[in-house]
Amino acid sequence: MWLVNGLLCKVLLLVPRHQQIVARILGAEYAGPLTRLIGLAEIGMAVWVLSGIRRRLCVLTQMVLVLLMNALEYALAPDLLLWGRLNLVFAVLFVLGLYYYGFRLPAPQAARR
């Protein structure tokens, strides 16, 4: 999710709606560069997820970011969201999945040789 949204939707600006959301929330003047910076941060998140480093902190960070981003979009740009205000429901479901993965499932064991 982080890699696709970060690279395709924000860095490469293949989905204009993402830049429109950023413009609505942070202002139109710098929406292009800010959208790309957010995309780079999302790519960084994907790298962190794949690294497995500090798994629980990574999961907690994702949970906070997803809820924060979706709450802002819900309040300030619901008309630009793919499913409108219903996006928040999908965000909460995603956060619950993250919680289960990070805090209920056992941590993956390193491969044995």
C-alpha positions as CSV (number, residue, x, y, z in Angstrom):
1,M,0.0,0.0,0.0
2,W,2.7,2.5,1.0
3,L,4.8,1.8,-2.1
4,V,1.9,2.0,-4.6
5,N,0.4,5.1,-3.0
6,G,3.7,6.8,-2.5
7,L,5.3,6.1,-5.9
8,L,2.5,5.9,-8.3
9,C,-0.1,8.2,-6.8
10,K,2.1,10.9,-5.3
11,V,5.7,10.9,-6.6
12,L,4.7,10.2,-10.3
13,L,1.3,12.1,-9.8
14,L,-0.6,9.4,-11.7
15,V,-3.7,10.0,-9.6
16,P,-4.4,13.8,-9.6
17,R,-6.9,13.4,-6.8
18,H,-4.0,13.0,-4.3
19,Q,-2.5,16.3,-5.2
20,Q,-6.0,17.9,-5.0
21,I,-6.4,16.6,-1.5
22,V,-3.0,18.0,-0.5
23,A,-4.0,21.3,-2.1
24,R,-7.2,21.4,-0.1
25,I,-5.5,20.6,3.2
26,L,-2.1,22.3,2.9
27,G,-2.7,24.9,0.2
28,A,-2.6,24.9,-3.6
29,E,0.7,26.9,-3.9
30,Y,3.0,24.1,-2.9
31,A,0.7,21.1,-3.4
32,G,2.9,19.6,-6.2
33,P,6.1,19.5,-4.2
34,L,4.4,18.6,-0.9
35,T,2.5,15.7,-2.6
36,R,5.8,14.4,-3.9
37,L,7.4,14.8,-0.4
38,I,4.5,12.9,1.1
39,G,5.0,10.2,-1.5
40,L,8.7,9.9,-0.7
41,A,7.8,9.5,3.0
42,E,5.3,6.8,2.1
43,I,8.1,5.0,0.1
44,G,10.3,5.3,3.1
45,M,7.5,3.7,5.2
46,A,7.4,0.8,2.7
47,V,11.1,0.3,3.1
48,W,10.7,0.3,6.9
49,V,7.9,-2.2,6.7
50,L,9.9,-4.5,4.5
51,S,13.0,-4.2,6.7
52,G,11.2,-5.6,9.7
53,I,13.2,-3.3,12.0
54,R,11.4,-2.3,15.2
55,R,8.2,-4.0,14.0
56,R,5.9,-2.8,16.7
57,L,7.1,0.8,16.4
58,C,6.6,0.6,12.7
59,V,3.1,-0.8,13.1
60,L,2.2,1.9,15.7
61,T,3.5,4.6,13.4
62,Q,1.5,3.3,10.5
63,M,-1.7,3.2,12.7
64,V,-1.2,6.8,13.8
65,L,-0.4,8.1,10.3
66,V,-3.4,6.3,8.6
67,L,-5.8,7.5,11.2
68,L,-4.5,11.1,11.1
69,M,-4.4,11.3,7.3
70,N,-7.9,9.8,7.0
71,A,-9.3,12.0,9.8
72,L,-8.0,15.1,8.0
73,E,-9.3,14.0,4.7
74,Y,-12.7,13.1,6.2
75,A,-13.0,16.6,7.7
76,L,-11.4,18.7,5.0
77,A,-11.8,16.9,1.6
78,P,-14.4,14.2,1.7
79,D,-15.6,15.0,-1.8
80,L,-12.2,14.1,-3.2
81,L,-12.0,10.7,-1.5
82,L,-12.5,7.6,-3.6
83,W,-15.4,6.4,-1.3
84,G,-16.2,9.7,0.3
85,R,-16.6,9.6,4.0
86,L,-16.8,5.8,3.8
87,N,-13.0,5.9,3.4
88,L,-12.7,6.3,7.1
89,V,-14.3,2.9,7.6
90,F,-11.7,1.2,5.4
91,A,-8.9,3.1,7.2
92,V,-10.2,1.8,10.6
93,L,-10.3,-1.7,9.2
94,F,-6.8,-1.4,7.9
95,V,-5.6,-0.1,11.3
96,L,-7.3,-3.0,13.0
97,G,-5.4,-5.4,10.7
98,L,-2.2,-3.6,11.5
99,Y,-2.9,-3.9,15.2
100,Y,-3.5,-7.6,14.9
101,Y,-0.4,-8.1,12.8
102,G,1.8,-6.0,15.1
103,F,0.5,-6.8,18.6
104,R,-1.4,-10.1,18.5
105,L,0.5,-12.3,16.0
106,P,3.9,-13.6,17.1
107,A,6.9,-11.9,15.5
108,P,8.3,-13.8,12.5
109,Q,11.3,-15.9,13.4
110,A,14.6,-15.4,11.4
111,A,15.1,-18.2,8.9
112,R,17.2,-21.0,10.2
113,R,20.0,-22.6,8.2
